[in-house]
Amino acid sequence: MTPQELRALCLSFDAAVEDFPFNPETSVFKVLGKMFALSSLDARPLTVNLKCDPEDAIRLRAGHEGLIVPGWHMNKRHWNTVTVAGGPHGGLPDRVVRELVEDSYDLVVAGLPRADRLRLDRP
Protein backbone atom coordinates (compact mmCIF):
# COMPACT_ATOMS: atom_id res chain seq x y z
CA MET A 1 0.00 0.00 0.00
CA THR A 2 1.32 3.42 -0.93
CA PRO A 3 1.05 6.58 1.20
CA GLN A 4 -1.58 7.90 -1.21
CA GLU A 5 -3.61 4.69 -0.88
CA LEU A 6 -3.36 4.83 2.92
CA ARG A 7 -4.56 8.47 2.94
CA ALA A 8 -7.44 7.63 0.57
CA LEU A 9 -8.43 4.66 2.73
CA CYS A 10 -8.50 6.74 5.91
CA LEU A 11 -10.54 9.47 4.22
CA SER A 12 -13.01 6.99 2.72
CA PHE A 13 -14.89 6.59 6.00
CA ASP A 14 -17.97 8.63 6.83
CA ALA A 15 -17.07 12.07 8.32
CA ALA A 16 -13.31 11.29 8.26
CA VAL A 17 -10.97 14.27 7.94
CA GLU A 18 -7.22 14.77 7.82
CA ASP A 19 -5.67 17.21 10.29
CA PHE A 20 -2.12 18.30 11.17
CA PRO A 21 -2.22 19.24 14.89
CA PHE A 22 1.35 18.15 15.67
CA ASN A 23 3.38 19.23 12.63
CA PRO A 24 2.99 19.50 8.85
CA GLU A 25 4.46 16.03 8.29
CA THR A 26 2.13 14.05 10.55
CA SER A 27 -1.33 13.28 9.18
CA VAL A 28 -3.94 12.71 11.86
CA PHE A 29 -7.17 11.16 10.64
CA LYS A 30 -10.22 11.90 12.76
CA VAL A 31 -13.91 11.19 12.86
CA LEU A 32 -15.95 13.94 14.52
CA GLY A 33 -12.83 15.25 16.27
CA LYS A 34 -11.57 11.89 17.55
CA MET A 35 -8.36 10.38 16.18
CA PHE A 36 -8.46 6.91 14.62
CA ALA A 37 -5.17 6.93 12.62
CA LEU A 38 -1.88 8.81 12.68
CA SER A 39 0.92 8.55 10.11
CA SER A 40 3.92 10.38 8.71
CA LEU A 41 3.03 9.52 5.14
CA ASP A 42 6.47 10.48 3.81
CA ALA A 43 8.36 8.30 6.31
CA ARG A 44 10.12 5.07 5.38
CA PRO A 45 9.08 2.57 6.45
CA LEU A 46 5.48 3.67 6.10
CA THR A 47 3.73 3.08 9.41
CA VAL A 48 0.38 4.06 10.87
CA ASN A 49 -0.76 4.19 14.49
CA LEU A 50 -4.19 2.61 14.89
CA LYS A 51 -6.53 2.16 17.83
CA CYS A 52 -7.12 -1.45 18.81
CA ASP A 53 -9.01 -3.47 21.40
CA PRO A 54 -6.40 -4.34 24.08
CA GLU A 55 -6.89 -8.10 23.77
CA ASP A 56 -6.73 -7.97 19.98
CA ALA A 57 -3.63 -5.76 20.18
CA ILE A 58 -1.70 -8.47 22.04
CA ARG A 59 -2.85 -11.18 19.62
CA LEU A 60 -1.99 -9.07 16.55
CA ARG A 61 1.48 -8.23 17.88
CA ALA A 62 2.22 -11.90 18.49
CA GLY A 63 0.85 -12.94 15.09
CA HIS A 64 2.69 -10.25 13.11
CA GLU A 65 5.97 -9.90 14.99
CA GLY A 66 7.98 -6.93 13.80
CA LEU A 67 5.09 -5.59 11.69
CA ILE A 68 2.65 -4.71 14.49
CA VAL A 69 4.18 -3.29 17.65
CA PRO A 70 2.90 -1.26 20.61
CA GLY A 71 1.88 2.23 19.52
CA TRP A 72 4.81 4.61 19.27
CA HIS A 73 4.18 7.65 21.52
CA MET A 74 0.68 6.34 22.24
CA ASN A 75 -1.10 4.41 24.98
CA LYS A 76 0.50 1.04 24.29
CA ARG A 77 -2.49 -0.85 25.61
CA HIS A 78 -4.93 0.67 23.10
CA TRP A 79 -2.75 1.61 20.11
CA ASN A 80 -0.56 -0.32 17.67
CA THR A 81 2.02 0.91 15.21
CA VAL A 82 1.48 -1.02 11.99
CA THR A 83 4.14 -1.29 9.27
CA VAL A 84 2.33 -0.74 6.00
CA ALA A 85 5.32 -0.90 3.63
CA GLY A 86 9.08 -0.69 3.42
CA GLY A 87 10.08 -2.13 6.78
CA PRO A 88 12.84 -4.68 7.36
CA HIS A 89 10.14 -7.38 7.35
CA GLY A 90 8.34 -5.84 4.37
CA GLY A 91 4.82 -4.75 5.25
CA LEU A 92 1.45 -6.19 6.02
CA PRO A 93 -0.79 -7.29 3.14
CA ASP A 94 -3.12 -4.50 1.98
CA ARG A 95 -6.16 -6.53 3.03
CA VAL A 96 -4.91 -6.71 6.64
CA VAL A 97 -4.08 -2.99 6.70
CA ARG A 98 -7.58 -2.16 5.43
CA GLU A 99 -9.15 -4.34 8.14
CA LEU A 100 -7.04 -2.75 10.89
CA VAL A 101 -7.83 0.80 9.75
CA GLU A 102 -11.54 -0.04 9.59
CA ASP A 103 -11.41 -1.63 13.06
CA SER A 104 -9.72 1.49 14.44
CA TYR A 105 -12.38 3.73 12.89
CA ASP A 106 -15.17 1.49 14.21
CA LEU A 107 -13.71 1.51 17.75
CA VAL A 108 -13.56 5.30 17.78
CA VAL A 109 -17.09 5.62 16.39
CA ALA A 110 -18.36 3.18 19.04
CA GLY A 111 -17.01 5.54 21.71
CA LEU A 112 -18.82 8.60 20.33
CA PRO A 113 -22.01 9.89 21.93
CA ARG A 114 -25.13 8.15 20.66
CA ALA A 115 -26.39 11.22 18.79
CA ASP A 116 -23.12 11.43 16.84
CA ARG A 117 -23.19 7.71 16.02
CA LEU A 118 -26.74 8.02 14.72
CA ARG A 119 -25.78 11.01 12.59
CA LEU A 120 -23.02 8.93 10.97
CA ASP A 121 -25.51 6.19 10.06
CA ARG A 122 -27.49 8.53 7.83
CA PRO A 123 -26.92 8.21 4.08
N, C-alpha and C positions, 0 to 999 in steps of 0.2 A: 504494500500500500504506500502510495506517495503522500507527501505532505498535503498536496492539493486534495487528494481523495479523502484523507483524514479530516481536513477542514470541511469539505462538502458533506461528509457523513455526519459530523457533529451538528452542522447547521440544518440537516434534513429533518430534524425532530421539531415537533410543534412548539412554537414560541422560543426556539433556541436562538441565542445571539452570541456573537463573539465580542469580547471586551479585552482591554489591555490595562488592568488596574495596577500591575506590578512594574512593567516596563514594556517598551514597544516590541520586544522580541517574544514575549510570552503571551500566547493566545489562551484566554480563559473563556470557556464555553459555558453559558448559563441558561437556565430555564427559569423565567420569572424571578431573576435576581439571585438564584442559587446555583453555585458551580457544580457541574457534573463532569467536566474534563478540563485538563490544563496541559499545554504542550508548547515547547519551543520548536515550532515547525521547521526552522532552519537548522536545527541541531542534528548532529550525526553521532551516535545512532538516533533515529527518530523514536522518541518515547512519548507516552501520554500517561498522565496520572488520572486514574479513574476510581470512582467510589465503588465499594464492594461490600457485600454482606461479610461480617467478620469470619464466619465459618467457611464461606466460599473462598475468601481471600487466602486462608491457610491451605486449602485444598488446591487452589490454582497455583500458588507458589510452589508447592511440592510437585505438581504435575507438569510444570513448565519452568523447571529450574534454570535460572539465568535469564529468562525472558520475562518473567513476572516476579517482581520483588516488592518488598514493603515500600509504600509511597514515599518518594524523596521529598523532604520538607513538608510532609503531611502527617496526619494522624495515622500511624502505621497499622492500627487495628482496622480502620475503615477505608483505607486508600491503598491502591497498588500502583506501581510504576510498571507499565507494559511496554516492552520493546516491540515497536511496529516494524522497523526495518533497519538494516545496517549495523546491527550489533555483532559482537564476536560469535554469537550463536545464531546469527541470521536474524529472523524476526518471526513473529507469530503468523500463521496463515490469515489472510484477509477475513475469512469467515469468522474466525475466533475473535479477531479485533472488533468486527462489527457487533458480535454478540456481547462483548464486554462493554463497548460504548453504550449499546442499547440498555444493558442491565444497569449501568451507572445512571443513565438518564431516568430510567424507571424508578430506581431507588430514590433519587432526588424528588421526582414528581410525587411519589408515595408519601414523602414527608411534608409536602405542601399543605396548606389549609384546604379544607374540603371545597370551599368556593372556588379556589384557584384550580384545583384538580378538575372540577366540573366544567370550568371555562375551557380547559384544554381539550376536553372530550367533544366540544362542539366542532362541527365541520367547518 
